[in-house]
Amino acid sequence: MADALMAGKSVLVTGGTGGIGRATAIGLAALGARVGITGRDQARAVAAAAGIRAATGNAAVDAFAADMSAQAEVRRLAAQVAGTYPRLDVLVNNAGGFWAHRNVTADGLERTFALNHLAPFLLTNLLLGRLTASAPARVVTVSSGAQASGRINFEDLQGERNYSGQRAYSQSKLANVMFTFELARRLEGAGVTAAVLHPGVVRTSFGAEDQAAYFAVMARVARLFMKTPAQGAVTPVYLASSPEVEGITGRYFVSRKPTTSSKASYDTAAAAQLWQVSAGLTATA
Ligand SMILES: NC(=O)c1ccc[n+]([C@@H]2O[C@H](COP(=O)([O-])OP(=O)(O)OC[C@H]3O[C@@H](n4cnc5c(N)ncnc54)[C@H](OP(=O)(O)O)[C@@H]3O)[C@@H](O)[C@H]2O)c1
């Protein structure tokens, strides 16, 4: 694999035990990268890493366990990753979820906001030193087409007054886009690019932990028409590896093409405010 596109590069894919993350890890391992995957459960992560090694013939696949909805675990994960990889070329922020009902994390935060937005925010900030030292490096974040209907409700960010799973999810996926655009602005000239993407509608375990009833029925029918995880991984693998996007930063991609995201995502004052609030909530200010 010495002459492969990603030979000599190290990549971390969060949520690499299943779905789009696993397929992304397979794609990058097949290109010769050393790949770390994360999941909540150690045994499941180790089994997934073994499966990725077997599928690609690349022995350099590492498993990390962390429940990323808990900030202490994100901090432990970042320390472990920094201890394992002397250089980190790509961070793929992929782990995420949907909950029809409001849940609260170990930190007392609403789960969708904590896992989908604050976890990648914190992990990226904790690994930024290693990424910058490895420049040129990339941060790739998996958002969703749901960003288009998202609104950042600064008055009730965590749905304490009024929770809807769809609203919380769309808000978190818009937050992924705004985080990426703000990160790109902050990293200008540092040699680290930030890209965000919609993977398409993909047949995975997504939302299975707590689906709205109507969603479950629709999902059974819609599954027939969904992309496979490998198809869903095409854009994240492209953004993590392709020389075509070297140096391109602060863009939203669909099907490997830079595309316009929601009008709200270009509000730089709101993005700066979201960054500040997130830094406060993760004690990274
Ligand atoms: N599927 C779609 O149609 C679709 C469309 C647009 C965007 N997306 C986005 O794509 C990303 C991946 O979704 P997917 O469809 O592949 O979902 P999935 O099949 O449910 O996979 C989710 C991954 O995240 C991990 N994960 C879940 N909760 C976690 C936690 N608390 N801490 C650490 N890891 C956790 C899971 O690992 P363990 O279970 O082993 O912990 C798994 O590897 C998400 O960000 C989602 O918003 C998906």
The ligand as a MOL file (V3000), in Angstrom:
LIG
                    3D

  0  0  0     0  0            999 V3000
M  V30 BEGIN CTAB
M  V30 COUNTS 48 52 0 0 0
M  V30 BEGIN ATOM
M  V30 1 N -28.2880 7.8360 7.3230 0
M  V30 2 C -28.6580 8.9380 6.6910 0
M  V30 3 O -29.5330 8.9280 5.8020 0
M  V30 4 C -28.0040 10.2570 7.0030 0
M  V30 5 C -28.3790 11.3790 6.2490 0
M  V30 6 C -27.7840 12.6030 6.5120 0
M  V30 7 C -26.8000 12.6860 7.5000 0
M  V30 8 N -26.4640 11.5930 8.2360 0 CHG=1
M  V30 9 C -25.4140 11.7610 9.2700 0
M  V30 10 O -24.4370 10.7520 9.1040 0
M  V30 11 C -23.7940 10.4800 10.3460 0
M  V30 12 C -23.7030 8.9840 10.5430 0
M  V30 13 O -25.0150 8.4520 10.5830 0
M  V30 14 P -25.3780 6.9570 10.1720 0
M  V30 15 O -26.5800 7.0460 9.3210 0
M  V30 16 O -24.1900 6.2090 9.6760 0 CHG=-1
M  V30 17 O -25.8670 6.4140 11.6070 0
M  V30 18 P -25.6700 5.0190 12.3710 0
M  V30 19 O -25.7400 3.8670 11.4420 0
M  V30 20 O -26.6170 5.0980 13.5110 0
M  V30 21 O -24.1650 5.1250 12.9290 0
M  V30 22 C -23.8470 6.0260 13.9360 0
M  V30 23 C -22.4140 5.8330 14.3980 0
M  V30 24 O -22.1760 6.7500 15.4730 0
M  V30 25 C -21.7880 6.0310 16.6290 0
M  V30 26 N -22.3780 6.6500 17.8120 0
M  V30 27 C -23.7000 6.8040 18.1010 0
M  V30 28 N -23.8510 7.3850 19.3030 0
M  V30 29 C -22.5900 7.6290 19.7690 0
M  V30 30 C -22.0870 8.2080 20.9520 0
M  V30 31 N -22.8860 8.6580 21.9400 0
M  V30 32 N -20.7480 8.2810 21.1050 0
M  V30 33 C -19.9210 7.8050 20.1550 0
M  V30 34 N -20.3450 7.2540 19.0130 0
M  V30 35 C -21.6590 7.1530 18.8350 0
M  V30 36 C -22.2840 4.6050 16.4440 0
M  V30 37 O -21.4160 3.7240 17.1170 0
M  V30 38 P -21.8590 2.7520 18.3200 0
M  V30 39 O -23.3200 2.4190 18.1370 0
M  V30 40 O -20.9390 1.5830 18.1720 0
M  V30 41 O -21.5940 3.5440 19.5510 0
M  V30 42 C -22.1370 4.4410 14.9270 0
M  V30 43 O -20.8010 4.0850 14.6070 0
M  V30 44 C -24.6130 11.2290 11.4120 0
M  V30 45 O -23.9190 12.4020 11.7800 0
M  V30 46 C -25.9090 11.5860 10.7000 0
M  V30 47 O -26.4780 12.7820 11.1910 0
M  V30 48 C -27.0390 10.3860 8.0170 0
M  V30 END ATOM
M  V30 BEGIN BOND
M  V30 1 1 1 2
M  V30 2 2 2 3
M  V30 3 1 2 4
M  V30 4 1 4 5
M  V30 5 2 4 48
M  V30 6 2 5 6
M  V30 7 1 6 7
M  V30 8 2 7 8
M  V30 9 1 8 9
M  V30 10 1 8 48
M  V30 11 1 9 10
M  V30 12 1 9 46
M  V30 13 1 10 11
M  V30 14 1 11 12
M  V30 15 1 11 44
M  V30 16 1 12 13
M  V30 17 1 13 14
M  V30 18 2 14 15
M  V30 19 1 14 16
M  V30 20 1 14 17
M  V30 21 1 17 18
M  V30 22 2 18 19
M  V30 23 1 18 20
M  V30 24 1 18 21
M  V30 25 1 21 22
M  V30 26 1 22 23
M  V30 27 1 23 24
M  V30 28 1 23 42
M  V30 29 1 24 25
M  V30 30 1 25 26
M  V30 31 1 25 36
M  V30 32 1 26 27
M  V30 33 1 26 35
M  V30 34 2 27 28
M  V30 35 1 28 29
M  V30 36 1 29 30
M  V30 37 2 29 35
M  V30 38 1 30 31
M  V30 39 2 30 32
M  V30 40 1 32 33
M  V30 41 2 33 34
M  V30 42 1 34 35
M  V30 43 1 36 37
M  V30 44 1 36 42
M  V30 45 1 37 38
M  V30 46 2 38 39
M  V30 47 1 38 40
M  V30 48 1 38 41
M  V30 49 1 42 43
M  V30 50 1 44 45
M  V30 51 1 44 46
M  V30 52 1 46 47
M  V30 END BOND
M  V30 END CTAB
M  END
